[in-house]
Amino acid sequence: MNLLLQPFEFEFMRGALAACVALSFGAAPIGVFMLLRRMSLMGDAISHAILPGAALGYLVSGMSLGAMTLGGVTAGVAVALLAGVVARRSTLREDASLAAFYLISLAIGVLLVSVKSRNVDLLHVLFGSVLSLDRDALVLIGGIATTSLFGLALLYRPLVMECADPDFMRQAGGPGALAHLGFLLLAVLNLVAGFHALGTLMAVGVMVLPAATARLLCERLDTMLAVAVGTALLGSVGGLLASYQLDVPAGPSVVLSLGVLYMLVLSFSTLRRPRRAVADIPA
């Protein structure tokens, strides 16, 4: 019990725990819908694409939380929309256009940060600083998680319908397009929250890995959402404890802990019966 509780006597560990709890409730459900909509790699691309916007905010205002958040959200939404436009007006598919934009964005962002920063600041941007989050950052991450949960509640029906029968939603129009845009905005917001805690290179980890683990374990969507949140919480706590006890960086430790849970579940998944198609998943 001392090994489990003693690390959280320190304020920086409690702050990291609060950030991870908020990310678990906000990002993990988004990751489930990304997985079911076959958009997992898109989340990774957008997480890299927010870097130039955050870097511009950094150049203007230094390590200002508001400036970097606004810049990151703007860049992420812009890249997602540009990729969609290119996919509709050229022979490239959306995943290919996203890959091109995210590589360009990542290179621009690293160059912009390097213009003004030292290596320690660049590492802070790329790998996060979950152990040094201040009160404003925690309020921001918690606010994004709350917004994400309310947003998913509003968009739940059209998102489920699109996962089950995307062709019908495209033909029906109406709420389908609006739900897609709203979902992209929620995804970008959660990636920006993850960026502040885990950095741009690993922000998508707390979104995709718990969702993939839940997909291996569950068939019902409601159960999948709950298991994804629980997996994210368990992996986050385990990663923070491992970081403290082994004196290793906290962000990579959290993501690696989530990866270990995924690998453990994956190793036993062959004993289960074959998976059903996404369209057969009960809502």
C-alpha positions in Angstrom: 0.0 0.0 0.0 2.9 2.3 0.7 4.2 1.8 -2.8 0.8 2.7 -4.2 -0.1 5.7 -2.1 3.1 7.3 -1.0 4.0 8.8 -4.4 0.7 10.7 -4.4 1.6 12.6 -1.2 3.5 15.0 -3.5 1.6 17.8 -5.2 3.2 17.3 -8.6 2.0 13.6 -8.6 -1.5 14.5 -7.6 -1.6 17.1 -10.4 -0.4 14.5 -12.9 -3.0 12.1 -11.6 -5.8 14.7 -12.0 -4.7 15.4 -15.6 -4.6 11.7 -16.5 -8.0 11.1 -15.0 -9.4 14.0 -17.0 -7.7 12.7 -20.2 -9.1 9.2 -19.5 -12.7 10.4 -19.3 -12.4 12.8 -22.2 -10.1 11.2 -24.8 -10.7 7.4 -24.4 -14.4 7.6 -25.5 -13.3 9.7 -28.5 -10.8 7.0 -29.3 -13.5 4.3 -29.3 -15.5 6.2 -32.0 -12.3 6.9 -33.9 -11.5 3.2 -33.9 -15.0 2.2 -35.1 -14.9 4.8 -37.8 -11.4 3.6 -38.9 -9.9 7.0 -38.1 -7.2 6.0 -35.6 -4.3 7.0 -37.9 -6.2 10.3 -38.6 -6.0 11.0 -34.8 -2.2 10.4 -34.9 -1.9 12.7 -37.9 -3.9 15.5 -36.3 -1.9 15.2 -33.0 1.2 16.0 -35.0 -0.6 18.7 -37.1 -1.3 20.8 -34.0 2.4 21.5 -33.4 2.8 24.4 -35.8 -0.1 26.3 -34.3 1.2 25.6 -30.8 4.6 26.7 -32.0 3.3 30.0 -33.3 1.6 30.6 -30.0 4.9 29.9 -28.3 6.8 32.4 -30.5 4.2 35.1 -29.8 3.7 34.6 -26.1 6.3 32.1 -24.9 4.9 29.2 -22.8 1.5 30.8 -22.6 -1.2 28.2 -22.1 -3.9 30.2 -23.9 -1.8 31.1 -26.9 -0.5 27.6 -27.4 -4.0 26.0 -27.0 -5.7 28.4 -29.4 -2.9 27.9 -32.0 -3.0 24.1 -31.6 -6.8 23.9 -32.0 -6.7 26.2 -35.0 -4.0 24.2 -36.7 -5.6 20.9 -36.0 -9.0 21.8 -37.3 -7.4 23.5 -40.4 -5.4 20.4 -41.3 -8.4 18.1 -40.8 -10.6 20.3 -43.1 -7.8 20.7 -45.7 -7.3 17.0 -45.9 -11.0 16.5 -46.5 -11.1 19.2 -49.2 -8.0 17.7 -51.0 -9.6 14.2 -50.8 -12.8 15.4 -52.4 -11.1 17.5 -55.2 -8.2 15.2 -56.1 -7.3 11.6 -56.7 -5.7 11.3 -53.2 -7.7 9.6 -50.4 -8.1 11.3 -47.1 -5.5 9.2 -45.3 -2.9 10.1 -47.9 -3.6 13.8 -47.8 -3.6 13.7 -44.0 -0.2 12.0 -44.0 1.2 14.7 -46.3 -0.2 17.6 -44.3 0.9 16.2 -40.9 4.5 15.6 -42.1 4.6 19.2 -43.4 3.0 20.5 -40.2 5.4 18.5 -37.9 8.5 19.9 -39.8 7.2 23.4 -39.7 6.4 23.2 -36.0 9.8 21.8 -35.0 11.5 24.5 -37.0 9.4 27.3 -35.4 10.0 26.0 -31.9 13.7 25.6 -32.6 14.0 29.2 -33.7 13.4 30.6 -30.2 13.9 27.7 -27.9 16.6 25.6 -26.3 16.5 21.8 -26.4 14.7 21.6 -23.1 11.8 23.6 -24.5 11.7 21.5 -27.6 11.6 18.3 -25.5 8.8 19.9 -23.4 6.7 20.4 -26.6 7.4 17.0 -28.2 7.2 14.8 -25.1 5.0 16.9 -22.7 5.4 17.6 -19.0 2.7 15.9 -17.1 4.5 16.2 -13.8 4.8 20.0 -14.0 1.3 21.0 -15.0 0.1 24.1 -13.1 -3.4 24.9 -11.9 -4.4 26.7 -15.2 -3.3 23.7 -17.3 -5.3 21.3 -15.1 -8.4 23.5 -15.3 -8.0 23.6 -19.1 -7.6 19.8 -19.4 -10.6 19.2 -17.1 -12.7 21.7 -19.0 -11.9 20.0 -22.3 -12.8 16.6 -20.8 -16.1 18.0 -19.5 -16.9 19.6 -22.9 -16.0 16.4 -24.6 -18.4 14.3 -22.5 -21.3 16.7 -23.1 -20.4 16.9 -26.8 -20.5 13.1 -27.2 -23.8 13.0 -25.4 -25.3 15.4 -28.0 -23.7 13.6 -31.0 -24.1 10.0 -29.7 -27.0 8.9 -32.0 -25.6 10.2 -35.3 -22.1 8.9 -34.4 -23.5 5.4 -33.7 -25.5 5.5 -36.9 -22.4 6.5 -38.9 -20.4 3.7 -37.3 -23.1 1.1 -38.2 -24.1 2.4 -41.7 -21.9 5.2 -43.0 -23.4 5.0 -46.5 -26.9 5.7 -45.2 -25.6 8.7 -43.2 -23.8 10.1 -46.3 -27.0 9.8 -48.4 -29.2 11.2 -45.7 -27.0 14.2 -45.1 -28.4 16.6 -42.4 -27.0 15.7 -39.0 -24.4 13.4 -40.4 -22.1 16.2 -41.7 -22.7 18.3 -38.6 -21.9 15.3 -36.4 -18.7 14.6 -38.3 -17.5 18.2 -37.9 -18.4 18.2 -34.2 -16.6 15.0 -33.7 -13.5 16.3 -35.4 -13.6 19.4 -33.2 -13.9 17.2 -30.0 -11.0 15.1 -31.3 -8.8 18.1 -31.8 -9.6 19.5 -28.4 -8.7 16.3 -26.7 -5.5 16.0 -28.7 -4.6 19.6 -27.6 -5.3 18.6 -23.9 -3.1 15.5 -24.4 -0.4 17.7 -26.0 -0.1 19.8 -22.9 0.3 16.7 -20.7 2.0 14.1 -23.0 3.5 16.2 -25.8 2.6 16.1 -29.5 4.3 12.8 -30.2 2.3 10.8 -27.6 -0.9 12.8 -27.2 -2.9 10.2 -29.2 -1.7 7.3 -27.0 -4.3 7.8 -24.3 -6.9 8.0 -27.0 -6.1 5.0 -29.2 -4.6 2.4 -27.0 -7.5 2.1 -24.4 -10.0 2.1 -27.3 -8.1 -0.8 -29.0 -7.9 -2.7 -25.8 -11.7 -2.3 -25.2 -12.4 -3.4 -28.8 -10.6 -6.7 -28.1 -12.6 -7.3 -25.0 -16.1 -6.0 -25.7 -18.9 -6.2 -28.4 -21.4 -3.8 -27.0 -20.6 -0.1 -27.6 -21.7 1.1 -24.2 -19.5 -1.6 -22.5 -16.7 -0.7 -24.9 -16.8 3.0 -23.8 -16.7 2.1 -20.1 -13.9 -0.4 -20.5 -11.9 2.1 -22.6 -12.2 4.7 -19.8 -11.3 2.1 -17.1 -8.3 0.9 -19.1 -7.1 4.5 -19.6 -7.4 5.1 -15.8 -5.6 1.9 -14.9 -2.8 2.4 -17.4 -2.3 6.1 -16.4 -2.0 5.2 -12.6 0.3 2.4 -13.4 2.5 4.6 -15.6 2.7 7.3 -13.0 3.7 4.8 -10.3 6.3 3.2 -12.5 7.6 6.7 -13.4 8.0 7.6 -9.7 9.5 4.3 -8.5 11.9 3.8 -11.5 12.8 7.4 -12.0 11.8 7.5 -15.7 9.9 10.1 -17.7 6.2 10.1 -16.8 4.6 10.7 -20.2 6.3 7.8 -22.0 5.8 5.6 -18.9 2.0 6.3 -19.1 1.8 5.5 -22.8 4.0 2.4 -22.4 1.8 1.2 -19.5 -1.3 1.5 -21.8 0.7 -0.4 -24.4 1.4 -3.2 -22.0 -2.3 -3.6 -21.1 -3.1 -3.7 -24.9 -0.4 -6.3 -25.5 -1.6 -8.5 -22.6 -5.2 -8.4 -23.9 -4.1 -9.0 -27.4 -2.1 -12.0 -26.4 -5.2 -13.7 -25.0 -7.7 -12.5 -27.7 -7.0 -15.5 -29.9 -8.8 -17.6 -27.3 -12.0 -15.6 -27.9 -14.5 -16.3 -30.8 -14.0 -14.3 -34.0 -14.9 -10.6 -33.9 -18.2 -9.4 -35.4 -18.3 -6.7 -38.0 -18.8 -3.1 -36.8 -22.3 -3.0 -38.2 -23.3 -5.9 -35.9 -22.2 -4.1 -32.7 -25.3 -3.4 -30.5 -25.6 0.2 -29.5 
